[in-house]
Amino acid sequence: MRTENWLPLIGLLLVIPFHTVEARPVRAEAQLWYTVSAQGGIGEHLLYYLEAQPRFGKDDARGILRSAGGVRLAPDMSLWLGQGWFPSWRWEGDPALRQGESRLFQQFLYTPKFGQVRGTLRARLEQRFLPGTTEVSHRGRVMLRGAHPVAAEGRLSLIVWDEVFYHLSSVANGPSAGFDMNRVFVGAGWKYGDHSSVEVGYLNVFTRRPYAETEQLIHTLSVAMPFNFM
């Protein structure tokens, strides 16, 4: 399969959310997201994944802790089951105020190679246990990613990815069914070891907020340090 044949799929993923959301005022802000992750194998077929991601904004901060176990179906294909915890803090008011979200997720991961381009397709189904409601919110998310080496004997790569989030159910005092969020990343990756790299770039995060007066747009400096032992 030629690279130019799958690039239109990324373009389609980019434009679908904006055609399905009614135009409303948008509140923009800047944030910093920093991610450290590690994944690898346990024996021939079992896999593990660990992640920590603090996010810093003007009004609050969030932390993400994820862990998952996987089963390798093929060299470039796997199934995963994981859990996450998402605490948040507000800078103003009671410093002890904390809202946390627990989450379970199931995931299909496919990492094919098209010539020099390393592709990623990740489809994830989440069960979110949100504060303020006893109902479980179900959300699906799909990410398409491409990494193309451009210099330094393949150590420097151009990275582009897009991820769409969609609520599958409505929850009282929580999310409503329909489009939730779209994330677009453009940046560069530098491989500085056999299993380690750093990725830096601009992440655009658009979130639908039917419960608020405005939608949310986050201009994000994204810094990631993945350690890959797979």
C-alpha positions, 0 to 999 in steps of 0.5 A, spaced: 500 500 500 502 506 497 503 512 502 499 517 498 493 512 498 492 512 506 494 520 507 487 522 505 484 518 511 488 522 515 485 528 512 478 525 512 479 524 520 481 531 521 475 534 517 469 530 520 468 533 527 468 540 525 462 538 520 458 535 525 459 540 531 454 547 531 458 553 530 459 556 537 463 561 541 470 558 543 474 560 549 482 559 547 487 557 552 495 555 552 497 549 556 503 544 557 503 537 556 508 532 558 508 525 557 513 519 560 511 512 557 514 505 557 512 499 553 515 492 552 514 485 552 513 480 557 515 473 554 513 472 547 506 474 547 504 478 553 505 486 553 505 492 558 504 499 558 505 505 563 504 512 562 504 518 567 502 525 564 502 532 567 498 537 564 499 545 566 494 550 564 493 557 567 487 555 572 488 548 573 493 542 573 491 535 571 495 528 572 494 522 568 496 515 570 495 509 566 497 502 566 495 496 561 496 489 559 496 487 552 496 480 548 500 480 541 496 478 535 502 479 530 508 483 530 504 489 528 498 488 532 495 487 539 489 487 544 490 491 550 486 492 557 488 498 561 486 502 567 487 510 568 486 515 574 485 522 572 486 527 578 485 535 577 487 541 581 485 548 581 489 554 583 484 558 586 480 556 592 481 551 596 487 548 595 485 541 597 479 541 592 480 535 588 476 532 582 478 525 580 476 520 574 477 513 574 477 509 567 477 502 564 479 502 557 480 496 551 484 498 545 486 495 539 493 497 536 496 496 529 503 499 527 504 498 520 510 500 515 508 504 509 515 504 506 519 509 510 513 511 514 511 508 520 503 508 521 499 507 527 492 506 528 489 506 535 482 504 537 480 505 544 473 504 548 473 507 555 468 506 561 469 513 565 467 513 572 466 521 573 465 525 579 458 528 580 454 522 577 453 514 578 452 512 571 458 510 567 460 514 561 462 510 554 467 513 549 470 511 543 476 514 540 480 513 534 487 515 532 491 515 526 499 517 526 504 517 521 512 518 523 517 519 517 524 519 518 527 526 515 534 526 517 540 524 521 540 517 518 533 516 521 534 519 528 530 525 526 522 524 524 516 528 522 510 526 526 503 528 525 497 525 528 490 526 529 485 523 534 477 523 534 473 522 541 466 520 541 461 519 546 457 513 545 452 514 551 449 520 555 450 521 562 445 525 567 450 530 570 455 528 565 457 528 558 452 527 552 452 523 546 455 525 540 462 528 538 466 530 544 473 532 542 479 532 536 486 533 537 491 534 532 499 534 533 504 536 528 512 536 531 518 532 530 521 526 534 529 525 536 531 518 537 537 518 542 537 511 544 535 504 542 529 504 546 528 511 547 526 518 544 523 525 545 517 528 541 516 535 541 510 539 537 504 543 537 498 540 539 491 543 538 485 540 542 478 542 540 473 540 545 465 540 545 462 543 551 454 543 551 454 545 558 458 551 558 457 558 554 463 556 549 467 550 546 474 549 548 480 550 544 487 549 547 494 551 544 498 546 547 506 545 547 506 537 547 513 534 550 513 526 550 518 521 552 516 514 550 521 508 552 519 502 547 522 495 548 517 492 544 
